[in-house]
Amino acid sequence: MRRTVFNEDHEAFRETIRAFIEAEVVPVYDEWFAAGQAPRDFYYKLGELGIFGISVPEEFGGAGMETHKFEAVLYEETSRAGVMFGGSGVHVLLALPYLKMLATDEQKKRFLPKFVTGEEMWAIAMTEPGTGSDLAGMKTTAKLSEDGSHYVLNGAKTFITGGVHADKVIVCARTAPPTAEDRRHGISLFCVDTKSEGYSVGRKLDKLGLKVSDTAELAFVDVKVPVEDLLGEENKGFYYLGHNLASERWGIAYGAYAQAAAAVRFAKQYVQERTVFGKPVAHFQNTKFELAACQAEVDAAQAVADRALEALDAGELTPAEAASAKLFCTEVAHRVIDRCLQLHGGYGYMNEYPIARLYADNRVNRIYGGTSEIMKTIIAKDMGL
Ligand SMILES: Cc1cc2nc3c(=O)[nH]c(=O)nc-3n(C[C@H](O)[C@H](O)[C@H](O)COP(=O)(O)OP(=O)(O)OC[C@H]3O[C@@H](n4cnc5c(N)ncnc54)[C@H](O)[C@@H]3O)c2cc1C
């Protein structure tokens, strides 16, 4: 089916990104994989390329384009090449929507120009050791000082993508206890400078996949956060999270669809080259049927992902629709990548083959940004159940 989401500008961007990946990422990717992260300098290159500023208003150094279509192209091109741009996905996909929606003009002037160049990399810290799905149960606190000049932050976060390299982190913390009617009340967001006294980065976590993206534990002991760095209004954090998780979930859905499409491409190439019993693996009817079934699933996921993209750009993607797109695309990717790995035989289990990395990288899509079970909860509630 003819796709209508991308125009000439997006396709020109695709060419640029494809060439950039070939020149700057593919030759060094094994080193990043072994090191467990992309080097900090790489983020400056992404800044120079203009990737961080696409949707940042021009007055703050960006290109001012109100669309997620370039991000969509990035998902397709990185997956196609079997690579990732380190932990930088959270910088644009997760952190930026909060800054654009909530930052005051003064905060935008302070934060966005360095955001665009990659001089300051951002992460977002919601999850805690004791609570992930149930974010209202978070224990990190931020207490306003007696003179009203700053908040004092105490607590711990875990699984924070980009947490090792981050210069600034949007930290969610309790500024008031939950009320009897609403346990989501009392959470606020803060732009925390990672060089603050009392802020520390704990372990860089050893993950099953996403090897080139740094994921860390964070701890806060009496960290002073100036009142100027409160993001949005006090105690309304949960509402903001609910609003912005829709774009995060679209991103995960799109990335998962792109990974599934890449898996089919890798498998198709592999089965034509690999010979067993004197014939290419592609010769067997099972191979053709498996790949045909996978392609049909990818086509369906692409239609959902593209439609969600249009809805997101139009400001119409509801939380339940984003949850539905995430649930569908990530479950499709899970099935498709597994079947494509199977067609690689033992080589599919080796990290030197991109299908093995895709398999490991994709697994988390059904967990982070809200698990598949939480997506079902959201959809069921929207259905009135
Ligand atoms: C690689 C990685 C990167 C991450 N990056 C970030 C980040 O940058 N920032 C951040 O804040 N967080 C991040 N996370 C955290 C992620 O969002 C959480 O792991 C996720 O929301 C699940 O929370 P949890 O791990 O505490 O699981 P739990 O909430 O403990 O869930 C355990 C199980 O219980 C199920 N469950 C929970 N509630 C229900 C329910 N109501 N009904 C049915 N089943 C339920 C879950 O589906 C799951 O199967 C990251 C996680 C990973 C693995």
The ligand as a Gaussian input file, in Angstrom:
#p B3LYP/6-31G(d) Opt

LIG

0 1
 C       15.998000      -0.653000      29.786000
 C       15.021000       0.158000      30.575000
 C       15.044000       1.533000      30.454000
 C       14.167000       2.325000      31.218000
 N       14.254000       3.686000      31.125000
 C       13.537000       4.447000      31.998000
 C       13.732000       5.875000      32.066000
 O       14.516000       6.441000      31.307000
 N       13.037000       6.562000      33.002000
 C       12.162000       5.962000      33.873000
 O       11.586000       6.644000      34.704000
 N       11.948000       4.627000      33.810000
 C       12.619000       3.862000      32.922000
 N       12.423000       2.491000      32.884000
 C       11.464000       1.888000      33.804000
 C       10.246000       1.273000      33.151000
 O        9.360000       2.250000      32.678000
 C        9.622000       0.319000      34.193000
 O       10.508000      -0.793000      34.324000
 C        8.241000      -0.148000      33.811000
 O        7.308000       0.906000      33.879000
 C        7.749000      -1.294000      34.707000
 O        7.911000      -0.979000      36.075000
 P        8.638000      -2.051000      37.037000
 O        9.922000      -2.432000      36.388000
 O        8.706000      -1.474000      38.397000
 O        7.695000      -3.318000      37.034000
 P        6.493000      -3.591000      38.038000
 O        5.610000      -2.415000      38.101000
 O        7.060000      -4.114000      39.318000
 O        5.727000      -4.767000      37.277000
 C        5.986000      -6.177000      37.480000
 C        4.913000      -6.971000      36.735000
 O        3.637000      -6.662000      37.291000
 C        2.744000      -6.304000      36.259000
 N        1.754000      -5.346000      36.741000
 C        1.977000      -4.165000      37.373000
 N        0.825000      -3.534000      37.617000
 C       -0.169000      -4.328000      37.113000
 C       -1.579000      -4.227000      37.035000
 N       -2.231000      -3.163000      37.514000
 N       -2.272000      -5.223000      36.430000
 C       -1.629000      -6.301000      35.935000
 N       -0.279000      -6.457000      35.967000
 C        0.437000      -5.485000      36.549000
 C        3.620000      -5.691000      35.179000
 O        2.970000      -5.674000      33.922000
 C        4.822000      -6.607000      35.225000
 O        4.560000      -7.757000      34.475000
 C       13.253000       1.696000      32.092000
 C       13.212000       0.300000      32.181000
 C       14.088000      -0.465000      31.452000
 C       14.041000      -1.969000      31.621000

